[in-house]
Each structure stands twice: as structure tokens, then as C-alpha cells.
């Protein structure tokens, strides 16, 4: 082991060109790991722990390909899609990729998992994929994750991301926003709704610190947090802006880090980790985000609920219930469909007329093509003559139905935006969260 560590330490001093970076050539993930492993393995036990990976990801001195390698490991470990052995140099430096199964049609290929997070009908947090609770969708693990593929994605993002906070010639827009691999749709959806409603609000919300690196972020409910500059690795695991990723500035990634920082501040025991972005990677409530952004309370229209009295009957060896596969949880309307549709029309129309934020979400059952399960969306418009709602998917996906648009074939989607008839909406989505004009106190993120 000492010989291996000495070899790695020596490689860490090699010039970037020796790692294949000369003339713009990118190194392989395994080359970077061999050069960096010893410095990341701070306890010299021959294995990278989650805490050691976290520490590398928040290190501002780690840049370029080294940061991309750390971010790639972070993304694969956090995804929980894979049954990983100990992260030794032998494993990380010699394993060759076997790509996971292809993502479902219409989903962002950059996502770590097709399981997303939204809120229950009561507005509380949905469980994360890691929780052994009803709602988890089991995914088969790929035996060997594609570390190099993730590394290339991360390095491309680092290289292409514009380091300005905003691009003044474009301004803030949802047209090119893409939720990253954090699983924080509950946060990005309301941010997209705010970008559609009042893009100027973000320049008032985020202030670069004069003479000090970083930002002050002040949310609509009055809470303020200081955010340190994003590291290259944090950029690689955060959401992006721009049609080619990161071309419209860092504002979205800064807000993700700010929101995660407030979560750590409010519950340090639960969110005891190096990276603030981890604090938003386990799901959350769009209602809480809207309250933070606006300083206003929210109200909710419940559209669907699990069938009364139904519980999963399978248990694991620790006597915890095993969540059913997608589509097996019986859901039912929360009332008469026509009555629910009337409530949605009235509530969303009033909110749109008043310039208030509206969010919605899907449950875990099977969805129409192009619509993600357990995922949050922003409602950005209501067309009364057509009786349709306009929604925005934070993945920013594009989808073309194979057949007549509707619940069977899906709905035409461009840059995440699509229209859905109100009656279809109440049959697909589980609820609507609407900003009110009532002030709220200190909202917890």
C-alpha cells in the first residue's frame, strides 16, 4: 500500500500535459484518479469515504479535470443506483464502464435517476429514493457505473460554464434552464416560475460581495445567507442555464447553494455534510420554496391520494416496508373530477392574474409519455378559451408525442414547456400549490 500511495503522490505532481491534457486532449478518468487519490485519501486507509469525496468537491483549489473526477464520484455515489464496492484506487483506476440502462423517453440524460422528488398532497416532503418508505421506486443496479462518462459530462460543464452571475444581454429566462443531478425539482420549479413572472427579481435577490468573494442572497421572506464562491466540482453537480449549459451565468447554481446552506443552518444534525448541495438532494417541498421566495403563504388543492386503507405488505429483513414498483400503488381522485377541475381553473386563474407562483407535481404511478413521475413542475399560464394549463418541466426536455396529444401519447413539449387540458391535468397531477397574498413568518427551507 505504501508503494501505491507513494506512486500516487508522485503522479499528483506531474504536469497536466502528462495526464493527456496537452493540446486540448482530455485525460481519462482513471488517469486523474491515479494522480489525485493519495491527496484525497486523507486518513490513508486506501479507500475514499463519502466525507473525503465531499471534502474534495468543496475544495476551491481543486479545478478542471481533478474537480470533474471528484464530481463524477460524488454523482455516482449520491445517485444510489449502483451497488458499489469500497472506493479503492484499484477499483476506481481500473474499472471500465458498463453504461446503465437507457433513460426513459423524454427524460434528461444528465439525471442520476428517473426517480424525482416533489411534495405529498399535504405539502410535506416526499421521501427520497434512499428512504425505505412507501413511494420508493426500486431500480436495478448496474454492476459497473460509467465513471468516465460522468467525468466527461462534469468536465464539459466546468469548461463551458460562464462564471458571470448574470448575462446582461440575455437576462434571466427559464427557456434554457435545466435541473442538474441534485434531484431538487421542488426548488428549481418555483425558481423557473419566478423567472417567468419577474426575471428582475433575481438581481435584487443575489448581490455579489464587494471586495469579498461570494454572494449575499436575500430571499423574499427576509432571510439572508452568505454563499461562498462555487467550486468547479459544485458547478459540475448543479443545475445549468443556457442552451449549451452554463451560458447564462451562475445565478441558478448560486441559489441552489444558498437554499442548501439555509437547510443546514436550520437543521445541522440532519444535514451534517461538507456540501450545501447535499442538503437539497433528498427532496423537499415546493410550498416551502415558494414561501421562501415570496414571503407569502401558500394554499393547496389536493387532486389525488392513495387509496384509503392501502399499505404495502412486503418487508425487508429489518422489518421495514418495501416500497412497491412504479404503477402498483392504487391512487384515486380526491373528489369529483369536474369539481376539482373547477377549483383548479379558479385558483390558477386568480394566481396568474395576480402574478403569483404556482407549482404542481406528479405521484409515483405511471405517467403519460414525456411526463416524469415523482417530479415537480411550475404552472406558468392558464388559457381560458382553450381550457389548458401551461406547465414547465425543470428538466427543460423536448418531447414529441407519437400519436394524438393526450394522456395516452403525451403532450408536445419544447424546452420543458407544454400545454395540458385542465381535465387531463387533474387526472395526472396530484395537487396544486398556490402562492397567496398572506404574509408568512420565518419559513424553513
C-alpha positions in Angstrom: 0.0 0.0 0.0 2.8 2.4 0.8 4.3 1.9 -2.7 0.9 2.6 -4.2 0.5 5.8 -2.2 4.0 7.0 -3.0 3.3 6.4 -6.7 0.1 8.3 -6.5 1.7 11.2 -4.6 4.4 11.4 -7.3 1.8 11.4 -10.0 0.0 14.3 -8.3 3.0 16.4 -9.1 3.0 15.6 -12.8 2.2 18.5 -15.1 -1.2 18.5 -16.7 0.2 17.7 -20.1 1.5 14.4 -18.7 -2.2 13.5 -18.0 -3.1 13.8 -21.6 -4.2 17.5 -21.4 -1.7 18.8 -23.8 -3.2 20.4 -27.0 -6.7 20.2 -25.6 -6.7 16.4 -25.2 -8.7 15.2 -22.2 -7.3 12.7 -19.8 -9.2 9.5 -18.9 -10.9 9.4 -15.5 -8.6 6.6 -14.4 -5.5 8.8 -15.1 -6.9 11.6 -13.0 -7.7 9.3 -10.1 -4.2 7.8 -10.1 -2.9 11.4 -9.8 -5.3 12.5 -7.1 -6.2 9.5 -4.9 -3.4 9.9 -2.3 -4.3 13.5 -1.6 -8.0 12.8 -1.3 -7.5 9.8 1.0 -6.7 11.9 4.0 -6.8 9.1 6.5 -4.5 6.9 4.3 -6.8 3.8 4.7 -6.7 3.1 0.9 -10.4 3.9 0.5 -12.2 7.1 -0.4 -15.1 7.7 2.1 -18.1 9.8 1.3 -16.7 12.5 3.6 -13.4 12.5 1.7 -15.2 12.9 -1.6 -17.3 15.7 -0.2 -14.2 17.5 1.0 -12.7 17.3 -2.4 -15.9 18.7 -4.0 -15.9 21.8 -1.8 -12.1 22.5 -2.2 -11.7 25.7 -4.2 -8.2 24.7 -5.1 -9.4 21.7 -7.0 -10.1 22.7 -10.6 -10.5 21.4 -14.1 -10.2 17.6 -14.6 -9.4 16.9 -10.9 -12.7 18.7 -9.9 -14.5 16.8 -12.6 -13.3 13.5 -11.3 -14.4 14.3 -7.8 -17.8 15.4 -9.0 -18.2 12.3 -11.1 -17.6 10.1 -8.0 -19.9 12.3 -6.0 -22.7 12.0 -8.5 -22.4 8.2 -8.8 -22.2 7.7 -5.0 -25.1 10.0 -4.3 -27.4 8.5 -7.0 -27.7 5.2 -5.1 -28.3 3.5 -8.4 -25.3 1.3 -8.0 -24.1 -1.3 -5.5 -20.5 0.0 -5.1 -17.6 -1.8 -3.6 -15.1 0.2 -1.5 -13.7 3.1 -3.5 -10.1 2.0 -3.6 -7.5 3.0 -6.1 -7.6 -0.4 -7.7 -11.4 -0.2 -8.3 -11.5 3.4 -9.5 -8.3 3.2 -11.5 -9.0 0.0 -13.4 -12.8 -0.4 -13.6 -14.1 0.1 -17.1 -17.6 1.5 -17.7 -20.7 -0.6 -18.4 -23.3 2.0 -19.1 -26.6 1.9 -17.2 -29.8 1.2 -19.0 -31.1 3.9 -21.2 -33.3 6.6 -19.6 -37.0 6.6 -20.3 -38.0 8.6 -23.3 -38.3 12.3 -22.7 -36.1 12.4 -19.6 -32.9 14.4 -19.3 -29.9 12.2 -19.9 -28.0 14.1 -17.2 -30.2 12.9 -14.4 -28.8 10.4 -11.9 -32.1 8.6 -11.6 -35.6 8.7 -13.1 -37.0 9.0 -9.5 -37.6 12.6 -8.6 -38.9 14.4 -5.6 -42.0 16.5 -5.0 -44.5 17.0 -2.3 -47.3 14.9 -0.9 -50.9 16.3 -1.1 -50.4 17.7 2.5 -47.4 19.7 1.3 -44.9 17.7 3.3 -41.6 16.4 1.8 -41.8 13.3 -0.3 -39.3 10.6 0.7 -36.0 10.4 -1.1 -35.1 7.3 -3.2 -32.8 6.3 -0.3 -35.7 6.0 2.2 -37.3 2.7 2.9 -40.8 4.1 2.8 -43.9 3.7 0.6 -43.1 5.6 -2.6 -39.7 4.4 -3.4 -39.3 3.0 -6.9 -36.8 0.2 -7.0 -34.2 0.4 -9.7 -31.9 -2.4 -10.8 -28.3 -1.5 -10.1 -25.8 -1.6 -12.9 -22.7 -3.7 -11.9 -20.2 -1.1 -13.1 -21.1 2.6 -13.2 -19.7 4.7 -16.0 -17.2 6.8 -14.1 -15.5 8.1 -17.2 -18.8 9.1 -18.9 -19.8 11.1 -15.8 -16.3 12.6 -15.7 -16.6 13.8 -19.3 -20.0 15.3 -18.5 -18.6 17.1 -15.5 -15.5 18.4 -17.3 -17.6 19.6 -20.2 -19.9 21.5 -17.8 -16.9 23.0 -15.9 -15.3 24.2 -19.2 -18.5 25.6 -20.7 -20.0 27.3 -17.7 -19.9 31.1 -17.8 -18.6 32.4 -14.4 -20.5 35.6 -14.5 -23.5 35.7 -12.2 -25.8 37.0 -14.9 -25.5 37.5 -18.7 -27.0 41.0 -19.0 -27.7 40.7 -22.8 -30.0 37.8 -22.2 -31.3 38.3 -18.7 -32.8 35.6 -16.6 -35.1 33.2 -18.5 -36.4 29.7 -18.0 -36.1 28.8 -21.7 -32.6 27.3 -21.2 -32.7 26.3 -17.5 -32.0 22.6 -16.8 -32.3 20.9 -13.5 -29.0 19.2 -12.7 -28.3 15.8 -11.0 -29.3 17.1 -7.5 -32.9 15.8 -7.6 -34.1 19.3 -6.5 -37.1 19.7 -8.8 -39.1 21.0 -5.8 -36.7 24.0 -5.8 -36.0 24.6 -9.5 -39.7 24.5 -10.5 -40.7 27.5 -8.4 -37.4 29.3 -9.4 -38.5 28.8 -13.0 -41.9 30.1 -12.2 -40.4 33.2 -10.7 -38.1 33.7 -13.7 -41.2 33.6 -15.9 -43.1 36.0 -13.7 -40.5 38.5 -12.7 -36.9 37.9 -14.0 -35.7 41.1 -12.5 -36.3 39.7 -9.0 -33.1 37.6 -9.2 -30.8 40.6 -9.5 -32.4 42.0 -6.3 -32.1 38.6 -4.6 -28.4 37.9 -5.3 -25.7 40.5 -4.5 -22.0 39.9 -5.3 -20.0 40.8 -2.2 -17.8 43.9 -2.7 -14.2 43.2 -2.0 -15.0 39.7 -0.9 -15.5 36.6 -2.9 -19.0 35.2 -2.8 -22.6 36.4 -2.7 -25.3 37.6 -0.3 -28.6 36.0 -1.1 -31.8 37.6 0.4 -35.0 35.7 0.0 -38.5 37.2 -0.2 -39.3 36.3 3.4 -36.3 38.3 4.6 -33.8 35.6 5.3 -30.3 36.2 4.2 -27.4 33.8 3.7 -23.8 34.4 2.6 -22.7 31.9 -0.1 -19.0 31.2 -0.8 -18.0 31.0 -4.5 -18.9 27.9 -6.3 -16.1 25.4 -6.7 -15.6 23.7 -10.1 -17.0 20.4 -8.7 -20.1 22.2 -7.3 -20.6 23.7 -10.8 -20.5 20.2 -12.2 -23.2 18.9 -9.9 -25.6 21.9 -10.0 -28.3 23.0 -12.4 -27.4 24.9 -15.5 -28.6 27.8 -17.6 -28.2 28.5 -21.3 -28.9 26.5 -24.4 -25.5 24.7 -24.1 -25.3 24.6 -20.4 -24.0 27.3 -18.1 -24.0 30.0 -20.7 -26.4 32.4 -18.9 -24.4 32.7 -15.7 -24.3 31.1 -12.3 -27.4 32.5 -10.7 -29.3 29.2 -10.6 -26.5 27.3 -9.1 -25.8 30.0 -6.5 -29.5 29.9 -5.4 -29.3 26.1 -5.0 -26.2 26.5 -2.8 -27.9 29.3 -0.8 -31.1 27.2 -0.2 -29.0 24.2 0.8 -27.0 26.5 3.2 -30.2 27.6 4.9 -31.3 24.0 5.3 -28.0 23.1 7.0 -28.4 26.2 9.2 -31.9 25.2 10.3 -31.2 21.5 10.8 -27.4 20.9 11.2 -27.9 17.5 12.7 -29.8 16.2 9.7 -27.7 17.9 7.1 -24.2 17.3 8.6 -22.1 17.2 5.4 -19.5 19.1 3.6 -21.5 20.3 0.6 -24.6 22.5 0.9 -25.9 20.9 -2.3 -26.3 17.6 -0.4 -28.9 19.3 1.8 -31.3 19.7 -1.2 -30.6 16.3 -2.8 -33.1 14.4 -0.6 -36.3 16.0 -1.8 -38.3 18.9 -0.4 -41.5 21.0 -0.6 -42.3 23.4 -3.3 -44.7 25.1 -0.9 -41.7 25.9 1.4 -39.7 27.2 -1.5 -42.5 29.5 -2.7 -42.8 30.8 0.8 -39.1 31.5 1.0 -39.0 33.2 -2.4 -42.1 35.4 -1.9 -42.7 35.8 1.8 -46.3 34.7 1.3 -48.2 31.7 2.5 -49.4 29.0 0.1 -52.6 27.1 -0.3 -53.0 23.7 -1.8 -55.7 22.0 -4.0 -55.4 18.2 -3.5 -56.2 16.3 -6.7 -55.2 12.7 -6.0 -54.5 10.5 -3.0 -53.5 6.9 -2.2 -56.5 4.6 -1.8 -57.7 4.7 1.7 -56.5 1.8 3.9 -53.9 0.6 1.4 -50.4 -0.3 2.7 -47.6 -2.3 1.1 -47.4 -5.8 2.6 -43.8 -6.6 1.8 -41.0 -6.1 4.3 -37.2 -6.3 4.2 -35.0 -8.2 6.7 -35.0 -5.2 9.0 -38.8 -5.3 9.1 -39.2 -2.1 7.1 -41.8 -1.9 4.4 -40.5 -2.4 0.9 -42.0 0.2 -1.4 -43.8 -1.0 -4.5 -42.7 -0.7 -8.0 -43.9 2.2 -10.1 -47.6 1.9 -11.0 -48.6 -0.5 -8.3 -49.8 2.0 -5.7 -53.5 2.5 -6.2 -54.3 6.2 -6.5 -57.7 7.7 -6.7 -59.1 11.2 -7.3 -59.5 13.4 -4.2 -63.1 14.2 -5.4 -65.3 14.6 -8.4 -63.1 15.3 -11.5 -65.4 18.2 -12.7 -65.4 19.8 -9.2 -61.6 19.5 -9.0 -61.2 21.0 -12.5 -63.4 24.0 -11.4 -61.2 24.5 -8.4 -58.0 24.4 -10.5 -59.4 26.9 -13.0 -60.5 29.4 -10.4 -57.3 29.0 -8.3 -54.8 29.1 -11.1 -56.5 31.9 -13.0 -56.6 34.1 -9.9 -52.9 33.4 -9.2 -51.9 34.1 -12.8 -53.9 37.4 -12.8 -52.2 38.5 -9.6 -48.7 37.4 -10.7 -48.4 34.7 -8.1 -46.4 31.5 -8.2 -48.0 28.1 -8.8 -46.4 24.7 -8.6 -47.6 21.2 -9.1 -46.3 17.6 -9.0 -46.8 14.0 -10.1 -47.1 10.9 -7.9 -45.3 7.6 -8.3 -47.8 5.9 -10.6 -47.1 5.5 -14.3 -47.3 8.8 -16.2 -48.2 9.8 -19.8 -45.1 9.7 -22.1 -42.9 12.7 -21.6 -44.1 13.4 -18.1 -41.9 12.3 -15.1 -43.1 10.6 -12.0 -42.5 12.0 -8.6 -41.5 15.3 -10.1 -42.3 19.0 -9.5 -43.4 21.4 -12.3 -44.1 25.1 -12.4 -47.6 26.2 -13.7 -46.9 29.3 -15.8 -50.1 30.0 -17.6 -53.9 29.4 -18.0 -55.7 29.7 -21.3 -59.4 30.0 -20.5 -60.7 29.7 -24.2 -58.6 26.6 -24.7 -59.2 25.4 -21.1 -55.5 24.4 -20.8 -52.7 25.0 -18.3 -49.2 25.7 -19.4 -46.5 23.9 -17.4 -42.7 24.0 -17.2 -40.6 20.9 -16.5 -37.3 21.8 -14.8 -35.5 19.2 -16.9 -36.1 21.5 -19.9 -36.9 18.5 -22.0 -38.3 18.3 -25.5 -40.9 15.7 -26.4 -43.0 14.9 -29.5 -46.0 12.6 -29.0 -46.3 9.5 -31.2 -50.0 10.0 -32.0 -52.7 12.3 -31.0 -51.6 14.5 -28.0 -53.3 13.4 -24.8 -52.8 11.2 -21.8 -52.1 8.1 -24.0 -49.4 9.7 -26.2 -48.2 12.7 -24.1 -48.1 16.4 -24.9 -45.8 18.3 -27.3 -43.0 19.8 -25.2 -40.3 22.3 -26.0 -37.7 23.5 -23.5 -39.8 21.9 -20.8 -42.9 23.9 -21.7 -46.2 22.2 -22.7 -50.0 22.8 -22.5 -52.3 20.3 -20.9 -56.2 20.4 -20.8 -57.4 21.1 -17.3 -59.4 17.8 -17.1 -56.3 15.8 -18.1 -54.3 17.8 -15.6 -56.5 16.8 -12.6 -56.2 13.2 -13.7 -52.4 13.2 -14.0 -51.1 15.5 -11.3 -51.5 15.0 -7.5 -52.0 18.6 -6.4 -51.5 22.3 -7.0 -49.6 24.7 -4.6 -50.6 28.3 -5.0 -49.0 31.5 -3.6 -51.4 33.7 -1.6 -51.2 37.3 -0.6 -50.9 36.4 3.1 -47.5 37.1 4.7 -45.6 34.2 6.3 -43.1 34.3 9.1 -39.7 32.7 9.1 -40.1 29.9 6.6 -38.0 26.9 6.9 -36.4 25.7 3.7 
